[in-house]
Amino acid sequence: MAVKKQNVIKFGTDGWRAVISDTFTFENLSILTQAFCEWVKKDVKPIKGHKRIAVGYDTRFMSGDYAKIVSCVLAKNNIDVILSDSPLPTPALSYAVPENNCVAGIVITASHNPYQFNGFKIKTAQGGGAGKDITNKVESYLYKTPVKAGGFDEQVEKKRIKVCDFTTTYLKFMRSYIDLKKIKKSKFKVLMDAMHGSGSGLIREVLKGTDVRLSIMREEINPYFDGKKPEPVIEFLEGIVARVKKEKFDLGLVLDGDADRIAAVAPGGEFIHPQKILGLLVLHLVRNRGRTGGVVKTICGTTMIDNIARKLGCELHETPVGFKYISDLMVSENIVAGGEEAGGMGLQDYIPERDGILAGLLLLEMMVYQKKNIKKIVAEMEKEFGQYYYQRCDVKFVKGKKFNTTQFAKTVKLLGKKVVDVKDFDGVKLVCEDESWLMLRPSGTEPLVRAYSEAKTLKRAKDLIKYGEKLLRK
């Protein structure tokens, strides 16, 4: 296949994502995979004498076909491939990388993006997300070498591609991590919304043999995702919110399209923002399970995490947006838990990867330990560490326009409150004297600019987000 140069392949916050049949094509995917191959051949050291790659894919349109294309290019470059035999969550593929002594992994997914998108994520040898040191290197090899491609069946026959079951070992680990002995007799009523994604059904396998009354909605594969984004944010969750309220569930859990992110719903249909979930996980692991170590949040994380870390005596780390930054800290530091505003949670004694299924199971475990439903536990956490109201809005990016971050960073007052701190290592965040804050930042995964706000009153948080949205739309 001839090399055709097009400047359309660019890694964002978490992989390369593009619209199917527009720029996410077989040709461009093959070109990117060839560049990945050059990185593996020239810059990656073998593990136990091999440079093996694990490849997985989600339930999006043609993800399985795209994964075969990737596998064929790898195989024609004399790189051994182990390919998942079925759609699977991103964390299951990530777990398979170190488990099978692979030097890296690739998963075909666009995570929470709309159904028109697909994507290409790179996983490190440890199972974490690839940082810019890797993605920049891969980009540097784009269009430098003609693509080597071959037939899938031929490469399987030559044993360059081996089709494998990755979920069995992943589920075995899950069952060992969770205290199933304690959960076994629990009769909590739990509803999970799989959002038609790749996490469908796995939580049922983990809880098999327990008395937990589990129901799953949107379990069937639907690449159209009901015409909505498979993202665990409140605007897409009217179904589970209504059912939790009407059918009196003790806990509602929500996974995104590739099951690496989590949101939750409390009795009465109350949405539990991922910001609060990170706090719950830290409290459970430290107070109930006796874990020690640091805590990681991103720059747009809630102030409540600062308060929790301070009281528990945990070192607090703050990173740019993007789980790969949390992942790096989980490799280099002893971290109890790390999480991002979007719902990605990383946990101690696991691969440096976010996992929505594991996070959800730990919320259930916390309820069992404390013998309370999640609503009561959240209320107790807010009473102890403060109640904060969090808002976010997304504004479509207009090509050619730029937001004047320098001017915004010079703001000395925000709606009557003095600005006491400015953080600009990822977007710009202004922190006020009353602990309220406003942040503006371009998305690294979609053509959007985001505004975030938080305050101790809902009115202040909403006023700040309206002000931020007005600035972005100017």
Secondary structure, DSSP 8 states (H G I E B T S, - for coil): ------TT---BTTBEEEEBTTTB-HHHHHHHHHHHHHHHHHH---BTTB--EEEEE-SSTTHHHHHHHHHHHHHHTT--EEEESS---HHHHHHHHHHTT-SEEEEE--TTS-TTEEEEEEE-TTSSB--HHHHHHHHHTTTSS------HHHHHHTTSEEEE--HHHHHHHHHHHS-HHHHTT---EEEEE-TTSTTTTHHHHHTTTS--EEEEES-S--TTGGGS----SGGG-HHHHHHHHHTT-SEEEEE-TTS-BEEEEETTTEEE-HHHHHHHHHHIIIIIT---SEEEEETT--HHHHHHHHHHT--EEEE-SSHHHHHHHHHHS-EEEEE-TTSBEEETTS-SSB-HHHHHHHHHHHHHHHTS-HHHHHHHHHHHH---EEEEEEEE--TT----HHHHHT--EETTEEEEEEE-SSSEEEEETTS-EEEEEE-SSSSEEEEEEEESSHHHHHHHHHHHHHHHH-
